[in-house]
Amino acid sequence: MRIAVFTGSQAGPPSHQHAAATFAESLARAGVGIVYGGGHVGLMGTVADAALAAGGEVVGVIPQHLVDDELAHPGLTDLRVVQTMHERKAAMADLADAFVALPGAAGTLEELFEAWTWGMLGLHAKPTLLLDVDDFWQPLLTQLHRMVDDGYLDGRRLDALGVVHTADGLLEFVAQYQHPERKWTRTT
C-alpha cells in the first residue's frame, strides 16, 4: 500500500514537524509506502526523511522546474521527474491507494481538493483524509459543514472525508472505507 501525502513546503511550527515525522515513521514501520511531491524542504522533507530513516519506501514526483530550482530530495527510494504540476498530481494519484493532507498552504489545499473531487466524480474510489495536527483542519471542516448546511455539498461526501490524528487512525479508516456512489450518474 502507498499513501499520497500532501503537505507544506514550509516547516511550520515544531509540533507540526514532530507530528509529520511521527506519522511518516509509523507508516514506514507498518510497511506503507509514501508518495509525495519529491521535495527536500518543509514538512515534505520532514515526511520523506522520517520515512526513509525508518526503512520505508518513499516515492517523490516532482516537476522539472522544481528540480532545476534544486528542491528535489536527493535520497529517495524513487524520484520521478515530470514536466508539469498536472502530470505530478496524476502520477501521484496513480501511484497511491489513498490520499492524506497534513498541514500546509495553498498547494496542499489544491491537491487535497482535487483528489477528493476526483473521487466524487468517480475517477477513483480511493479514500481521502486529513491528518488533523493541533486542530489545524478545524476551520476548514467548519467551512465544509457550512457547505453541507447551505446545500452545496452532500453530507455523504463530507462523511467520506476521513479526519484522523495518527497513522494507525489512517490505516483503520482506509481498511473500513466504503466509497460513496458517484456524484453524477446517467439517469434513464
C-alpha distance (Angstrom), angle and dihedral (degrees) to the residues before:
residue distance angle dihedral
M1 . . .
R2 3.79 . .
I3 3.79 128.2 .
A4 3.80 121.7 -154.3
V5 3.79 107.9 -136.4
F6 3.79 119.1 -156.2
T7 3.79 113.7 -167.6
G8 3.76 145.1 136.6
S9 3.77 131.5 -62.5
Q10 3.82 86.3 -145.6
A11 3.80 122.0 74.7
G12 3.79 98.9 -127.0
P13 3.81 121.6 -166.3
P14 3.82 121.5 -23.6
S15 3.82 91.8 -107.1
H16 3.83 89.8 59.2
Q17 3.80 91.4 47.6
H18 3.80 90.6 51.1
A19 3.81 92.7 47.1
A20 3.82 92.4 47.8
A21 3.82 91.9 49.7
T22 3.80 92.8 46.6
F23 3.81 91.1 47.6
A24 3.81 93.8 49.7
E25 3.80 93.1 44.8
S26 3.81 90.7 50.4
L27 3.81 91.9 50.7
A28 3.80 91.1 49.3
R29 3.81 92.3 49.2
A30 3.82 88.6 50.7
G31 3.81 89.7 54.9
V32 3.80 93.9 -109.5
G33 3.79 117.1 141.4
I34 3.77 123.6 -139.0
V35 3.79 126.8 -135.1
Y36 3.78 114.5 -167.7
G37 3.80 144.1 148.8
G38 3.80 96.1 -72.5
G39 3.80 99.6 -120.5
H40 3.78 129.5 134.3
V41 3.81 94.9 -149.6
G42 3.80 134.4 87.5
L43 3.77 123.6 -8.2
M44 3.81 87.8 -27.5
G45 3.78 89.4 65.1
T46 3.80 91.5 43.2
V47 3.80 91.0 54.5
A48 3.81 93.1 47.4
D49 3.80 94.8 45.7
A50 3.81 93.9 48.4
A51 3.80 94.3 47.9
L52 3.80 92.2 46.4
A53 3.81 92.0 48.2
A54 3.82 88.0 53.9
G55 3.81 91.1 52.2
G56 3.81 95.7 -103.4
E57 3.77 131.4 149.3
V58 3.81 112.2 -107.2
V59 3.78 120.1 -174.4
G60 3.79 116.8 -169.8
V61 3.78 124.0 -161.4
I62 3.78 113.1 -166.4
P63 3.81 135.7 165.1
Q64 3.79 117.8 -117.5
H65 3.81 93.2 -115.4
L66 3.82 89.9 62.6
V67 3.80 90.9 47.1
D68 3.82 86.7 52.9
D69 3.82 88.3 53.0
E70 3.85 88.3 55.2
L71 3.81 94.2 -115.6
A72 3.82 97.7 125.4
H73 3.81 116.7 114.0
P74 3.82 107.5 -115.7
G75 3.82 99.2 -153.2
L76 3.80 107.4 50.8
T77 3.78 126.5 134.7
D78 3.80 87.7 -123.6
L79 3.81 130.4 1.9
R80 3.78 117.1 -166.1
V81 3.78 117.1 -166.6
V82 3.79 117.4 -154.7
Q83 3.77 131.8 176.7
T84 3.80 103.6 -122.3
M85 3.79 142.1 26.9
H86 3.81 88.3 -116.1
E87 3.80 90.2 57.2
R88 3.81 89.5 47.1
K89 3.81 93.1 56.2
A90 3.80 93.2 44.4
A91 3.82 91.8 50.1
M92 3.80 91.9 47.4
A93 3.80 90.3 50.2
D94 3.80 91.6 50.2
L95 3.81 92.5 49.2
A96 3.81 96.7 46.1
D97 3.78 134.1 78.2
A98 3.82 93.3 -163.3
F99 3.80 140.0 5.5
V100 3.80 129.7 -129.8
A101 3.79 130.6 -178.2
L102 3.78 119.1 -149.4
P103 3.81 120.3 -173.3
G104 3.78 113.5 -55.2
A105 3.78 143.1 121.8
A106 3.80 138.3 -101.2
G107 3.81 96.0 -36.5
T108 3.79 91.5 50.8
L109 3.80 90.9 50.6
E110 3.78 91.7 47.2
E111 3.81 92.6 51.8
L112 3.80 92.4 44.7
F113 3.78 94.6 50.2
E114 3.78 94.1 44.9
A115 3.82 92.7 51.9
W116 3.82 92.0 45.2
T117 3.81 92.3 46.9
W118 3.81 92.6 48.4
G119 3.80 86.9 57.1
M120 3.80 91.9 50.5
L121 3.80 89.4 52.2
G122 3.80 93.1 50.0
L123 3.80 95.6 -111.5
H124 3.81 88.0 126.9
A125 3.80 137.6 -3.0
K126 3.80 97.7 -141.7
P127 3.80 124.7 131.2
T128 3.79 119.9 -105.4
L129 3.80 120.0 -157.1
L130 3.78 145.7 175.7
L131 3.81 121.3 -136.2
D132 3.79 98.2 -145.7
V133 3.80 104.5 -150.2
D134 3.82 114.1 -179.2
D135 3.85 89.7 -13.9
F136 3.81 88.2 -65.0
W137 3.80 93.1 150.5
Q138 3.83 97.7 43.5
P139 3.84 95.4 96.5
L140 3.81 89.6 50.7
L141 3.80 91.0 48.7
T142 3.81 89.3 51.1
Q143 3.81 88.8 54.7
L144 3.79 92.3 46.8
H145 3.83 90.5 51.4
R146 3.81 87.8 51.7
M147 3.82 88.3 53.8
V148 3.80 89.0 53.8
D149 3.81 92.1 46.2
D150 3.80 91.6 50.3
G151 3.81 92.7 48.0
Y152 3.80 99.2 -110.4
L153 3.80 97.3 110.6
D154 3.79 127.2 41.0
G155 3.80 109.0 -122.5
R156 3.82 90.0 -132.8
R157 3.82 88.6 63.4
L158 3.79 91.6 52.9
D159 3.80 91.2 45.5
A160 3.83 88.2 54.5
L161 3.83 91.2 57.1
G162 3.79 104.5 92.2
V163 3.79 120.9 -137.8
V164 3.80 112.2 -163.5
H165 3.80 138.6 162.0
T166 3.81 102.3 -156.4
A167 3.79 142.6 32.0
D168 3.81 88.8 -109.3
G169 3.81 89.0 54.5
L170 3.81 89.7 51.2
L171 3.80 92.5 49.8
E172 3.83 91.2 48.9
F173 3.80 91.2 49.5
V174 3.81 92.1 48.5
A175 3.83 92.4 47.9
Q176 3.83 91.6 52.8
Y177 3.81 97.6 36.8
Q178 3.78 119.0 131.8
H179 3.77 113.1 -174.4
P180 3.80 114.2 -132.7
E181 3.76 119.4 -122.4
R182 3.77 117.5 -83.4
K183 3.78 115.3 -79.5
W184 3.77 93.7 -128.5
T185 3.80 124.0 35.9
R186 3.76 132.2 167.1
T187 3.78 112.3 -100.0
T188 3.76 122.7 -153.1
